[in-house]
């Protein structure tokens, strides 16, 4: 999806929202925590939209919500076990860190050995030796485009083999093809494999699907997570967004475009929701880098998203770009909203250097 809302995927997410809330509310009593987990689930699902088949959106959302609830309870359990201490051991230097790093390196080496020799050699030449796709294509008698596609498939396969090396062999022959289709973002293949049904039926793949789809964030961390409550926060978000974009390789002009889209979304939060947050993360897709912005609020929500996305529509006689203008500025734009609960906007800009 480029420059427009993926209507079918967005509709699938909206349809799943009520189910997501039921799944979370059946496990969590605190209403504020329920809202927080639902919004986080929606943000993760929207972030995965480019790699996920529309029919799998609902099942993936349910699986994600379950995983978030489980992670929350694990975290609470750890905190309770250590609440009698005068310090938090999670923040202390762990002498086992170096051992863990060595074990991870061993797992990666084992995963690499699972690849075919030709796949491994091309991947190592590109990722370790720094050989570009053009010179690799010359060596292989191929084209840069074909080599880039091969690298994409090999990375997808390596991610799966790495996880399987850590968690063991899957319980059924159907699992590996499903995991490979998710890792590669092969949406047609996912549809053919009925990935959504498989995720709901297979706990093993449900546990591994998130790290496969949520792999684009640089080092797995947000480059910026900013609260948005007052007009001054809009200025801060704009400035920080510009900095993140320049760090990701965008020109000053491109960074200004991204910052403008961020400020429009932030201004909407202040005006309509009063409080929210914006995260900005550098992302990658093969050899292409970019910036992904996720804006969440717990405001009144949007009753008619199609109307709100109409160029020129406004509820306050403003002259800003608004949601439609932000969509035009970005390469990808997704929005989901629940009346009385809040809105999540996910938008991405890709940096495509000149060949």
Secondary structure, DSSP 8 states (H G I E B T S, - for coil): --SS--HHHHHHHHHHHHHHHHHHHTT---HHHHHHHHHHHHHHHHHTGGGS-GGGHHHHHHHHHHHHHHHHHHHHHHHHHTTTSSS-GGGS--TTHHHHHHHHHHHHHHHHHTS-HHHHHHHHHHHTS---HHHHHHHHTS-HHHHHHHHHHHHHHHHHHHHHHHH-S-SSHHHHHHHHHHHHT-HHHHHHHTHHHHHHH-HHHHHHHHHHHS--BGGGS-SEEEEE-SHHHHHHHHHHHHHHHHHTT--HHHHHHHHHHHHHHHHHIIIIIS-EEEEEEEEEETTEEEEEEEEEE-SS--S-HHHHTSTT--SS---S-HHHHHHHHSSEEEEEEETTTEEEEEEEEEE----
